[in-house]
């Protein structure tokens, strides 16, 4: 599993010009799922994201987690995170998990985050979405459950 995590002051996702998910202060997560992912990847990534100390404390140091600040999550599926651009000019998406299987893992990831008491919203899996992000900092991190980077 792979995630682009952005600290935001607000974020929203729209489908067919309707807002389907909206958060205030928190984290915007673009989530990609590969054929090798399983429940262990879900646990690793969920724990890493919600406990990452990337919010500022009273001294202005990044020392607080999403849980510490009572932040929210917006999770949007993004298979293109597994696009391989090393050859040619068209990305190869062979490593991305197919739709129905990926949706199962995506929904489990969302459920695990909710079970941890995080207020969250989501996009619509597989839909054409417009994501609006007000990045705070900006702070953007890449996280891979296989620790490839």
Helices and strands as residue ranges (DSSP letters): E 2-15, E 18-23, E 26-32, H 39-51, E 55-56, E 62-64, H 66-69, E 72-77, G 79-82, H 99-115, E 119-122, E 130-144
